[in-house]
Amino acid sequence: MQTILKRRNSYNCNILSIVLAGGVGSRLFPLTADRAKPAVPIGGRYRLIDIVLSNFVNSGLYKIKVITQYKSDSLNKHISRGWHFPYIIGQYVEAVPAQQRVDKSWFKGSADAIYQSLNVFADENP
């Protein structure tokens, strides 16, 4: 069993995981009045995003990019303060802010968010 777990983790070390965390969270208002939906507190000290990130880490996935958009400052702070990995060995959780656009609109859905962030993912050679 130990050999299987080691093998599984060695396969996962090169997998780039992407979390889409840019929703407005209008159904959670007023909790989302000043923060992104994934930054809504649960259980006192945790945030909604912690459930997702914990699932990735417990599955052996340690290269995680979180695409943010709406009121992302609170989410970015939480990720930078609470999710530290030794980057030197290729493990990280990184918040990726929405890319600059000429017009007023943000991402036009999940596929557009990934498309606009392709340059960030290409740096990883996934």
C-alpha positions in Angstrom: 0.0 0.0 0.0 2.8 2.4 0.9 4.4 1.8 -2.6 1.1 2.6 -4.3 0.8 5.9 -2.4 4.3 6.9 -3.2 3.8 6.1 -6.9 0.5 8.0 -7.0 2.2 11.1 -5.5 5.1 10.9 -7.9 2.7 11.0 -10.8 0.8 13.9 -9.4 3.9 16.1 -8.9 3.7 17.5 -12.4 -0.1 18.1 -12.6 -1.1 21.7 -12.6 -4.5 22.2 -10.8 -6.7 25.2 -11.6 -9.4 26.5 -9.3 -12.0 29.0 -10.8 -12.7 31.3 -7.9 -14.1 34.5 -9.6 -17.8 34.3 -9.0 -19.8 37.3 -7.6 -21.7 35.2 -5.1 -24.9 37.2 -5.3 -26.9 34.5 -3.6 -24.7 34.8 -0.6 -25.2 38.5 -0.2 -24.6 40.1 2.4 -21.7 37.8 3.1 -20.2 38.7 -0.2 -20.7 42.5 0.1 -17.0 43.0 0.9 -15.3 39.8 -0.2 -15.2 37.2 -2.9 -17.5 34.2 -2.5 -14.5 31.7 -2.0 -13.3 34.0 0.9 -16.6 33.7 2.9 -15.7 32.5 6.4 -16.9 29.1 7.6 -16.2 27.4 10.9 -14.6 30.4 12.5 -11.1 30.5 10.9 -11.6 28.8 7.5 -12.8 30.0 4.1 -14.9 28.3 1.5 -11.7 28.0 -0.7 -10.0 26.0 2.0 -12.3 23.0 1.3 -11.3 23.0 -2.3 -7.6 23.5 -1.7 -7.6 20.9 1.1 -9.1 18.3 -1.4 -6.3 19.1 -3.9 -3.5 18.8 -1.3 -5.0 15.6 0.2 -5.1 14.1 -3.3 -1.3 14.8 -3.8 -1.7 17.9 -6.0 0.6 20.6 -4.9 0.8 23.0 -8.0 -2.4 25.0 -7.7 -3.4 28.2 -9.5 -6.5 30.0 -8.3 -8.1 32.2 -10.9 -9.7 35.2 -9.1 -11.9 38.1 -10.3 -14.6 39.7 -8.1 -13.3 41.4 -5.0 -10.3 39.2 -5.0 -8.2 41.1 -2.4 -9.6 39.2 0.6 -9.1 35.9 -1.2 -5.6 36.8 -2.3 -4.6 37.7 1.3 -6.1 34.5 2.7 -4.2 32.4 0.2 -0.9 34.1 0.7 -1.2 33.9 4.5 -2.6 30.5 4.9 -1.3 28.3 2.1 2.5 28.2 2.2 4.4 25.5 0.4 8.2 25.3 -0.3 8.1 26.9 -3.8 11.7 25.8 -4.4 10.6 22.2 -4.8 7.7 23.2 -7.1 4.8 23.2 -4.6 2.6 26.3 -4.4 -0.9 27.7 -4.2 -0.9 30.9 -6.3 -3.8 33.4 -6.8 -4.0 34.6 -10.4 -5.8 37.9 -10.7 -8.1 38.7 -13.6 -6.0 39.8 -16.6 -6.2 43.4 -17.8 -8.9 44.1 -20.4 -9.6 47.1 -22.6 -13.4 47.1 -22.0 -15.3 47.1 -18.8 -16.3 43.4 -18.8 -14.6 40.7 -16.9 -14.5 37.0 -17.8 -17.5 35.9 -19.8 -17.7 32.5 -18.1 -15.4 29.7 -17.0 -14.0 28.9 -20.5 -13.1 32.6 -21.0 -11.4 32.8 -17.6 -9.2 29.9 -18.6 -8.6 31.2 -22.1 -7.5 34.6 -20.8 -5.2 33.0 -18.3 -3.4 30.7 -20.8 -0.3 32.7 -20.6 0.0 32.0 -16.9 -0.5 28.3 -17.4 2.0 28.1 -20.3 4.8 29.2 -17.9 4.3 25.9 -16.1 4.7 23.7 -19.2 1.8 21.5 -18.1 
